[in-house]
Amino acid sequence: MIDGQSTKTKESGGPRGYDAGKKVMGRKRHAMVDTDGRALVLHAHPVGVQDRDGAPPLLRA
């Protein structure tokens, strides 16, 4: 299963983006997990990255 979550972050620590739909300034986590919920692959992006654009790197890993 693949999922993405937008999270608020502070200015330091890497690039941030803006999610106008959720009105969040921060980063987005994309995760691929197995059927038991254990993380297989994790990626972090600026929150402006669409879910459809965040999934391919998970599948290539």
DSSP file (Angstrom, degrees, kcal/mol; ACC not computed):
  #  RESIDUE AA STRUCTURE BP1 BP2  ACC     N-H-->O    O-->H-N    N-H-->O    O-->H-N    TCO  KAPPA ALPHA  PHI   PSI    X-CA   Y-CA   Z-CA
    1    1 A M              0   0    0      0, 0.0    32,-2.5     0, 0.0     2,-0.4   0.000 360.0 360.0 360.0 144.0    0.0    0.0    0.0
    2    2 A I  E     +A   32   0A   0     30,-0.2     2,-0.3    28,-0.0    30,-0.2  -0.964 360.0 169.5-119.6 136.6    1.2    3.5   -0.8
    3    3 A D  E     -A   31   0A   0     28,-2.2    28,-2.7    -2,-0.4     2,-0.4  -0.969  17.8-153.3-143.1 156.5    0.1    6.6    1.2
    4    4 A G  E     -A   30   0A   0     -2,-0.3     2,-0.4    26,-0.2    26,-0.2  -0.990   8.1-171.2-132.8 143.5    1.1   10.3    1.5
    5    5 A Q  E     -A   29   0A   0     24,-2.2    24,-2.7    -2,-0.4     2,-0.4  -0.999  16.2-140.6-134.7 136.0    0.7   12.7    4.5
    6    6 A S  E     -A   28   0A   0     -2,-0.4     2,-0.4    22,-0.2    22,-0.2  -0.801  25.3-175.5 -92.5 135.9    1.3   16.4    4.6
    7    7 A T  E     -A   27   0A   0     20,-3.1    20,-1.8    -2,-0.4     2,-0.2  -0.987  26.7-117.9-134.2 143.3    2.9   17.7    7.8
    8    8 A K  E     -A   26   0A   0     -2,-0.4     2,-0.3    18,-0.2    18,-0.2  -0.561  39.5-179.8 -73.9 140.5    3.7   21.2    9.1
    9    9 A T        -     0   0    0     16,-1.3     2,-0.1    -2,-0.2    16,-0.1  -0.916  27.8-105.6-137.4 165.8    7.5   21.8    9.6
   10   10 A K        -     0   0    0     -2,-0.3    -1,-0.0     2,-0.2     0, 0.0  -0.332  41.0-102.4 -81.1 171.0    9.8   24.5   10.7
   11   11 A E  S    S+     0   0    0     -2,-0.1     3,-0.5     2,-0.1     2,-0.1   0.846  99.5  72.7 -66.7 -35.3   11.9   26.6    8.3
   12   12 A S  S    S+     0   0    0      1,-0.2    -2,-0.2     3,-0.0     0, 0.0  -0.404  75.9  52.6 -80.8 157.5   15.2   24.7    9.0
   13   13 A G  S    S-     0   0    0     -2,-0.1    -1,-0.2    -4,-0.1    -2,-0.1   0.517 109.1 -42.8 103.0   5.4   15.9   21.2    7.9
   14   14 A G  S    S-     0   0    0     -3,-0.5     2,-0.0     2,-0.0     0, 0.0  -0.701  86.7 -25.6 132.0 178.3   15.3   21.2    4.2
   15   15 A P        -     0   0    0      0, 0.0     2,-0.3     0, 0.0    -3,-0.0  -0.325  52.2-167.9 -68.3 143.1   12.9   22.4    1.4
   16   16 A R        -     0   0    0     30,-0.1     2,-0.2    11,-0.1    11,-0.2  -0.830   3.0-169.7-122.5 164.1    9.3   23.1    2.2
   17   17 A G  E     -B   26   0A   0      9,-2.4     9,-2.1    -2,-0.3     2,-0.4  -0.789  23.5-106.4-139.2-175.6    6.3   23.7    0.0
   18   18 A Y  E     -B   25   0A   0     -2,-0.2     2,-0.8     7,-0.2     7,-0.2  -0.982  13.6-158.1-125.2 127.7    2.7   24.8    0.3
   19   19 A D  E  >> -B   24   0A   0      5,-2.9     5,-1.6    -2,-0.4     4,-1.5  -0.891   7.4-170.4-101.5 103.0   -0.4   22.6    0.1
   20   20 A A  T  45S+     0   0    0     -2,-0.8    -1,-0.2     1,-0.2     5,-0.0   0.832  82.5  57.4 -66.3 -32.4   -3.3   25.0   -0.8
   21   21 A G  T  45S+     0   0    0      1,-0.2    -1,-0.2    -3,-0.1    -2,-0.0   0.903 121.6  25.6 -65.2 -41.4   -5.9   22.3   -0.3
   22   22 A K  T  45S-     0   0    0     -3,-0.2    -1,-0.2     2,-0.1    -2,-0.2   0.479 102.3-128.5 -99.6  -4.8   -4.9   21.6    3.3
   23   23 A K  T  <5 +     0   0    0     -4,-1.5     2,-0.4     1,-0.2    -3,-0.2   0.936  58.5 146.1  54.2  51.0   -3.4   25.1    3.9
   24   24 A V  E   < - B   0  19A   0     -5,-1.6    -5,-2.9    23,-0.0     2,-0.6  -0.964  40.7-158.4-121.8 133.4   -0.2   23.5    5.2
   25   25 A M  E     + B   0  18A   0     -2,-0.4   -16,-1.3    -7,-0.2     2,-0.3  -0.956  61.0  57.3-107.1 115.5    3.4   24.8    4.8
   26   26 A G  E    S-AB   8  17A   0     -9,-2.1    -9,-2.4    -2,-0.6    21,-1.9  -0.871  83.8 -39.6 170.2-136.6    5.8   21.9    5.2
   27   27 A R  E     -AC   7  46A   0    -20,-1.8   -20,-3.1    -2,-0.3     2,-0.4  -0.820  36.4-135.2-127.3 163.9    6.7   18.5    3.8
   28   28 A K  E     -AC   6  45A   0     17,-3.2    17,-2.5    -2,-0.3     2,-0.5  -0.976  12.0-148.4-123.0 135.4    4.9   15.4    2.6
   29   29 A R  E     -AC   5  44A   0    -24,-2.7   -24,-2.2    -2,-0.4     2,-0.5  -0.879   8.6-166.7-100.7 131.5    5.8   11.9    3.5
   30   30 A H  E     -AC   4  43A   0     13,-2.8    13,-2.5    -2,-0.5     2,-0.4  -0.979  14.1-177.9-113.6 132.1    5.2    9.1    1.0
   31   31 A A  E     -AC   3  42A   0    -28,-2.7   -28,-2.2    -2,-0.5     2,-0.5  -0.983  22.4-157.5-134.1 140.6    5.4    5.6    2.4
   32   32 A M  E     -AC   2  41A   0      9,-2.6     8,-3.4    -2,-0.4     9,-1.6  -0.983  25.7-179.9-113.5 125.5    5.0    2.1    0.9
   33   33 A V  E     - C   0  39A   0    -32,-2.5     6,-0.2    -2,-0.5     2,-0.1  -0.840  24.5-118.7-123.9 158.8    4.1   -0.5    3.6
   34   34 A D    >   -     0   0    0      4,-2.1     3,-1.9    -2,-0.3    -1,-0.1  -0.224  48.1 -85.2 -84.3-176.4    3.5   -4.2    3.6
   35   35 A T  T 3  S+     0   0    0      1,-0.3    -1,-0.1     2,-0.1    -2,-0.0   0.683 129.8  54.6 -68.1 -16.9    0.2   -5.8    4.6
   36   36 A D  T 3  S-     0   0    0      2,-0.1    -1,-0.3     0, 0.0     0, 0.0   0.421 120.5-107.0 -92.8   0.0    1.2   -5.7    8.3
   37   37 A G    <   +     0   0    0     -3,-1.9     2,-0.3     1,-0.3    -2,-0.1   0.540  69.3 146.9  88.3   7.3    1.9   -2.0    8.1
   38   38 A R        -     0   0    0      1,-0.1    -4,-2.1     2,-0.0    -1,-0.3  -0.623  54.3-110.8 -79.7 134.4    5.7   -2.2    8.3
   39   39 A A  E     +C   33   0A   0     -2,-0.3    -6,-0.3    -6,-0.2     3,-0.1  -0.439  38.5 171.3 -67.9 129.7    7.4    0.5    6.3
   40   40 A L  E    S+     0   0A   0     -8,-3.4     2,-0.3     1,-0.4    -7,-0.2   0.779  71.6   7.1-101.3 -44.6    9.2   -0.8    3.2
   41   41 A V  E     -C   32   0A   0     -9,-1.6    -9,-2.6     2,-0.0    -1,-0.4  -0.998  63.7-170.5-142.8 136.3   10.2    2.6    1.6
   42   42 A L  E     +C   31   0A   0     -2,-0.3     2,-0.3   -11,-0.2   -11,-0.2  -0.991   5.9 177.3-128.4 137.4    9.9    6.1    2.9
   43   43 A H  E     -C   30   0A   0    -13,-2.5   -13,-2.8    -2,-0.4     2,-0.4  -0.988  13.9-153.2-135.1 145.8   10.4    9.4    1.0
   44   44 A A  E     +C   29   0A   0     -2,-0.3   -15,-0.2   -15,-0.2    -2,-0.0  -0.976  21.1 167.2-120.2 136.7   10.0   13.0    2.1
   45   45 A H  E     -C   28   0A   0    -17,-2.5   -17,-3.2    -2,-0.4   -28,-0.2  -0.885  47.4 -78.5-136.2 163.5    9.2   15.9   -0.4
   46   46 A P  E >   -C   27   0A   0      0, 0.0     3,-2.1     0, 0.0   -19,-0.3  -0.442  53.0-112.2 -58.3 146.0    8.1   19.5   -0.2
   47   47 A V  T 3  S+     0   0    0    -21,-1.9   -20,-0.1     1,-0.3   -31,-0.0   0.675 110.9  73.2 -62.3 -17.9    4.4   19.4    0.4
   48   48 A G  T 3  S+     0   0    0    -22,-0.3     2,-0.3   -29,-0.1    -1,-0.3   0.595  70.2 107.9 -72.6 -10.1    3.6   20.8   -3.0
   49   49 A V  S <  S-     0   0    0     -3,-2.1    -4,-0.1     1,-0.1     5,-0.1  -0.549  73.8-125.1 -71.3 126.4    4.5   17.4   -4.7
   50   50 A Q    >>  -     0   0    0     -2,-0.3     4,-1.3     1,-0.1     3,-0.9  -0.352  15.2-118.8 -69.5 151.9    1.3   15.7   -5.9
   51   51 A D  H 3> S+     0   0    0      1,-0.3     4,-1.4     2,-0.2     3,-0.3   0.875 115.3  57.7 -58.7 -38.1    0.7   12.1   -4.7
   52   52 A R  H 34 S+     0   0    0      1,-0.2    -1,-0.3     2,-0.2    -3,-0.0   0.786 109.8  45.0 -65.2 -25.4    0.8   10.9   -8.3
   53   53 A D  H <4 S+     0   0    0     -3,-0.9    -1,-0.2     1,-0.1    -2,-0.2   0.669 110.2  54.7 -89.6 -19.1    4.3   12.3   -8.6
   54   54 A G  H  X S+     0   0    0     -4,-1.3     4,-0.7    -3,-0.3    -2,-0.2   0.708  97.9  64.1 -85.0 -21.7    5.4   10.9   -5.2
   55   55 A A  H >X S+     0   0    0     -4,-1.4     4,-1.8     1,-0.2     3,-0.8   0.905  88.6  63.5 -73.6 -42.9    4.5    7.3   -5.9
   56   56 A P  H 3> S+     0   0    0      0, 0.0     4,-1.9     0, 0.0     5,-0.2   0.873  99.8  53.2 -55.0 -41.5    6.9    6.4   -8.8
   57   57 A P  H 3> S+     0   0    0      0, 0.0     4,-1.1     0, 0.0    -2,-0.2   0.863 108.3  52.4 -61.7 -31.4   10.1    6.9   -6.7
   58   58 A L  H << S+     0   0    0     -3,-0.8     3,-0.2    -4,-0.7    -3,-0.1   0.901 109.5  48.3 -66.9 -39.9    8.7    4.5   -4.2
   59   59 A L  H  < S+     0   0    0     -4,-1.8    -1,-0.2     1,-0.2    -4,-0.1   0.803 110.5  51.3 -71.7 -29.0    8.0    1.9   -6.8
   60   60 A R  H  <        0   0    0     -4,-1.9    -1,-0.2     1,-0.2    -2,-0.2   0.719 360.0 360.0 -78.7 -21.0   11.5    2.2   -8.3
   61   61 A A     <        0   0    0     -4,-1.1    -1,-0.2    -3,-0.2    -2,-0.2   0.491 360.0 360.0 -75.1 360.0   13.2    1.8   -4.9
